Amino acid sequence: MAIALYYVSQGTIHINYGIYAAFSVLMGIPIFVLFFVFQRYFISGFSIAQYK
């Protein structure tokens, strides 16, 4: 994704903030998906660490 953003922004003087916003949202989606998939493990890890 970062490489695609680099190639899209090459050779342009005008900065298209819409493209940057769209790519930043697209790059954040996998992080949120991984968090929601492994949320139960994060929460259980935090609760175990709290009692140590």
N, C-alpha and C positions, 0 to 999 in steps of 0.2 A: 504494500500500500504506500509506504513512504517513497519507494522508488517511482511508483506511478505518479505520485504528487509532484515529484521532482521533474519528471518528463513533461507533465502537463504544464508546469509553470515555466519551462525553459523558453527563452526567446520572446517573452512578452514583457513589455514595459508596464502595462496596466495590470494591477494586482486584482484578481478576481476573488473577492473574499467569500463568495458563495461556494466556490470549488474548495477552498480551504476548510470551510465549515463542514461541507459534505464529507470530505475525506477524514476530518477529525472525528466526526460521528461514526463513520464506517470503521475507523481504527479502534474506537472505543467499544464497539459492539462485542467483539470476542472476549474482552475482559469481563464485561457484565454477564455474558453467557457462562463463562467459566465460574464466576462467583456464584451465580444462582444454581449451577449444577452441583458445586461442591460446598454449598452453604451449610449443610448439615455437619460437615467435617470441620469447617471453620468454627461454628458455634460450639461443637463438642470440645474442640481443642482449647477454646477460650475458657470454657467452664472448667475443664480439668486443670488448666494452668492457674485458675483463680484459687483453687483449694490447696495448692502446693505451698 
